[in-house]
Amino acid sequence: TSSNVRGINDPERRECFLTEQLSKSSDLLLLQETKIKNENLNKLNWWKKPSIWSATDSSSKGVALLINNTNLNINPVHISDDGRVCITSLEWDTGSILIVN
């Protein structure tokens, strides 16, 4: 699932987003426009499973990959400093895929 979340810092918006997305049972959630600042990355304890974030020092931009399937091997390939790109290799027993968000 891919979503432009238009900021996920706000607790009410985040709760609404999580409730909606988790009801879909997606293995991967690709987020755009998270608007998460680098200084807030350590506060992202609301997602209890693996995740990869590209953030900036401003409250704009930002992408993330939230992984809802714990049977994947996750290998970050490139995470941009400008909050625009997150490239990750995901591998499982029978194959692999390169995710670009």
Backbone as CSV, one residue per row, in Angstrom:
resi,resn,N_x,N_y,N_z,CA_x,CA_y,CA_z,C_x,C_y,C_z
1,THR,0.842,-1.180,0.000,0.000,0.000,0.000,0.881,1.235,0.000
2,SER,0.538,2.220,-0.792,1.271,3.478,-0.853,0.332,4.616,-0.478
3,SER,0.798,5.516,0.398,-0.058,6.606,0.865,0.722,7.897,1.032
4,ASN,0.130,9.002,0.599,0.639,10.325,0.925,-0.045,10.690,2.231
5,VAL,0.701,10.649,3.335,0.100,10.822,4.659,0.000,12.279,5.082
6,ARG,0.652,13.199,4.343,0.590,14.631,4.627,0.908,14.939,6.089
7,GLY,1.903,14.278,6.588,2.347,14.504,7.969,1.808,13.444,8.903
8,ILE,2.709,12.806,9.618,2.308,11.734,10.522,2.785,12.034,11.949
9,ASN,3.231,13.271,12.177,3.626,13.695,13.526,2.424,13.851,14.444
10,ASP,1.300,14.303,13.891,0.103,14.538,14.685,-0.467,13.205,15.185
11,PRO,-0.615,13.029,16.508,-1.091,11.748,17.050,-2.464,11.325,16.531
12,GLU,-3.372,12.263,16.361,-4.715,11.918,15.886,-4.670,11.434,14.436
13,ARG,-3.923,12.130,13.598,-3.783,11.724,12.193,-3.089,10.365,12.097
14,ARG,-2.063,10.171,12.915,-1.318,8.910,12.918,-2.218,7.747,13.338
15,GLU,-3.010,7.934,14.391,-3.901,6.874,14.868,-4.932,6.508,13.809
16,CYS,-5.486,7.503,13.149,-6.453,7.265,12.079,-5.802,6.496,10.935
17,PHE,-4.609,6.918,10.550,-3.881,6.252,9.475,-3.588,4.792,9.835
18,LEU,-3.064,4.574,11.034,-2.715,3.213,11.440,-3.936,2.310,11.501
19,THR,-5.014,2.804,12.033,-6.241,2.009,12.109,-6.705,1.606,10.714
20,GLU,-6.699,2.555,9.799,-7.132,2.284,8.428,-6.197,1.302,7.724
21,GLN,-4.894,1.542,7.821,-3.934,0.716,7.091,-3.816,-0.693,7.664
22,LEU,-3.820,-0.824,8.966,-3.667,-2.149,9.558,-4.895,-3.020,9.317
23,SER,-6.025,-2.407,9.075,-7.221,-3.193,8.763,-7.122,-3.822,7.377
24,LYS,-6.220,-3.318,6.529,-6.042,-3.840,5.175,-5.076,-5.030,5.120
25,SER,-4.340,-5.269,6.175,-3.387,-6.384,6.247,-2.325,-6.336,5.150
26,SER,-1.844,-5.169,4.819,-0.775,-5.034,3.828,0.560,-5.481,4.421
27,ASP,1.374,-6.145,3.614,2.711,-6.534,4.066,3.644,-5.339,4.132
28,LEU,3.457,-4.389,3.208,4.326,-3.207,3.126,3.479,-1.952,3.051
29,LEU,3.912,-0.931,3.765,3.280,0.379,3.690,4.346,1.358,3.240
30,LEU,4.157,1.979,2.089,5.082,2.981,1.576,4.449,4.343,1.814
31,LEU,5.114,5.176,2.599,4.578,6.479,2.970,5.358,7.586,2.295
32,GLN,4.632,8.606,1.847,5.246,9.802,1.296,4.751,11.004,2.098
33,GLU,5.561,12.070,2.090,5.248,13.311,2.806,4.966,13.048,4.291
34,THR,5.850,12.297,4.921,5.687,12.008,6.350,5.920,13.247,7.206
35,LYS,6.758,14.157,6.711,7.104,15.402,7.411,7.746,15.140,8.778
36,ILE,8.411,14.007,8.883,9.153,13.664,10.100,10.526,14.320,10.017
37,LYS,10.928,14.979,11.073,12.261,15.582,11.139,13.259,14.545,11.661
38,ASN,14.527,14.698,11.259,15.585,13.808,11.745,15.588,13.717,13.266
39,GLU,15.392,14.839,13.923,15.447,14.879,15.390,14.316,14.085,16.043
40,ASN,13.268,13.764,15.278,12.139,13.008,15.831,12.149,11.526,15.465
41,LEU,13.136,11.091,14.705,13.168,9.683,14.298,13.236,8.736,15.492
42,ASN,13.910,9.142,16.541,14.023,8.261,17.710,12.725,8.169,18.503
43,LYS,11.723,8.963,18.173,10.435,8.943,18.861,9.393,8.101,18.128
44,LEU,9.806,7.401,17.094,8.864,6.640,16.271,8.608,5.254,16.848
45,ASN,8.236,5.188,18.088,8.021,3.889,18.743,6.593,3.378,18.575
46,TRP,5.759,4.082,17.826,4.387,3.645,17.617,4.289,2.515,16.599
47,TRP,5.301,2.354,15.747,5.331,1.229,14.799,6.255,0.177,15.385
48,LYS,5.706,-0.959,15.783,6.458,-1.971,16.536,7.205,-2.962,15.647
49,LYS,7.070,-2.839,14.358,7.717,-3.766,13.428,8.809,-3.022,12.678
50,PRO,9.565,-3.698,11.810,10.660,-3.028,11.095,10.169,-1.856,10.234
51,SER,11.013,-0.837,10.157,10.705,0.321,9.322,11.996,0.998,8.885
52,ILE,11.912,1.710,7.771,13.048,2.463,7.246,12.525,3.848,6.887
53,TRP,13.246,4.889,7.348,12.791,6.267,7.192,13.851,7.113,6.511
54,SER,13.409,8.025,5.662,14.262,9.075,5.120,13.630,10.385,5.552
55,ALA,14.349,11.149,6.372,13.825,12.385,6.934,14.795,13.532,6.650
56,THR,14.383,14.751,7.002,15.217,15.931,6.804,15.226,16.760,8.079
57,ASP,15.873,17.906,8.007,15.874,18.821,9.138,14.731,19.818,9.069
58,SER,13.884,19.715,8.045,12.731,20.596,7.938,11.462,19.767,8.121
59,SER,10.352,20.441,8.298,9.091,19.710,8.482,8.373,19.545,7.142
60,SER,9.127,19.159,6.134,8.543,18.845,4.831,9.219,17.594,4.303
61,LYS,8.685,17.077,3.260,9.224,15.879,2.603,9.097,14.657,3.509
62,GLY,9.946,13.675,3.290,9.984,12.478,4.115,9.263,11.306,3.484
63,VAL,9.952,10.170,3.453,9.361,8.918,2.989,9.706,7.816,3.989
64,ALA,8.900,6.768,3.960,9.137,5.654,4.878,8.619,4.359,4.274
65,LEU,9.201,3.287,4.732,8.741,1.943,4.411,8.455,1.252,5.734
66,LEU,7.183,0.922,5.968,6.776,0.202,7.173,6.520,-1.239,6.770
67,ILE,7.141,-2.157,7.468,7.088,-3.559,7.080,6.224,-4.311,8.073
68,ASN,5.167,-4.900,7.559,4.183,-5.585,8.394,4.317,-7.101,8.266
69,ASN,5.403,-7.547,7.647,5.652,-8.969,7.433,7.033,-9.270,8.000
70,THR,7.088,-10.001,9.080,8.367,-10.264,9.750,9.140,-11.420,9.119
71,ASN,8.637,-11.995,8.029,9.334,-13.088,7.346,10.235,-12.597,6.225
72,LEU,10.528,-11.304,6.202,11.362,-10.724,5.155,12.731,-10.354,5.707
73,ASN,13.755,-10.538,4.895,15.080,-10.001,5.210,15.140,-8.613,4.601
74,ILE,15.507,-7.627,5.394,15.454,-6.223,4.987,16.869,-5.686,4.865
75,ASN,17.196,-5.148,3.688,18.522,-4.599,3.445,18.403,-3.207,2.832
76,PRO,18.552,-2.152,3.647,18.521,-0.804,3.070,19.653,-0.641,2.061
77,VAL,19.333,-0.111,0.898,20.306,0.094,-0.159,20.756,1.555,-0.195
78,HIS,19.773,2.463,-0.124,20.076,3.901,-0.153,18.967,4.655,0.575
79,ILE,19.367,5.531,1.482,18.436,6.422,2.168,18.968,7.833,1.969
80,SER,18.224,8.647,1.235,18.712,9.989,0.910,18.663,10.910,2.122
81,ASP,19.550,11.882,2.123,19.599,12.865,3.197,18.534,13.937,3.049
82,ASP,17.902,14.026,1.874,16.940,15.094,1.639,15.485,14.666,1.858
83,GLY,15.264,13.469,2.385,13.907,13.027,2.687,13.079,12.647,1.485
84,ARG,13.728,12.372,0.355,12.994,12.089,-0.881,13.039,10.629,-1.331
85,VAL,14.065,9.880,-0.951,14.240,8.538,-1.512,14.644,7.543,-0.427
86,CYS,14.024,6.391,-0.513,14.370,5.265,0.350,14.337,4.016,-0.536
87,ILE,15.492,3.395,-0.746,15.577,2.194,-1.585,15.975,1.031,-0.687
88,THR,15.201,-0.034,-0.763,15.395,-1.168,0.133,15.232,-2.475,-0.634
89,SER,16.096,-3.417,-0.348,15.981,-4.760,-0.906,15.275,-5.643,0.128
90,LEU,14.227,-6.325,-0.312,13.508,-7.260,0.553,13.672,-8.659,-0.014
91,GLU,14.040,-9.582,0.843,14.265,-10.961,0.407,13.446,-11.910,1.267
92,TRP,12.989,-12.996,0.654,12.276,-14.047,1.354,12.702,-15.371,0.766
93,ASP,12.151,-16.468,1.235,12.592,-17.810,0.850,12.642,-18.037,-0.654
94,THR,11.671,-17.507,-1.383,11.579,-17.826,-2.798,11.879,-16.675,-3.739
95,GLY,12.357,-15.548,-3.223,12.655,-14.445,-4.135,13.069,-13.179,-3.427
96,SER,13.143,-12.125,-4.213,13.523,-10.817,-3.670,12.917,-9.724,-4.544
97,ILE,12.914,-8.513,-3.988,12.389,-7.367,-4.717,13.113,-6.114,-4.218
98,LEU,13.267,-5.156,-5.110,13.852,-3.873,-4.758,12.722,-2.851,-4.683
99,ILE,12.553,-2.243,-3.531,11.483,-1.257,-3.319,12.092,0.128,-3.377
100,VAL,11.541,0.997,-4.215,11.979,2.381,-4.311,10.794,3.255,-3.916
101,ASN,10.985,4.032,-2.881,9.918,4.920,-2.401,10.470,6.324,-2.315
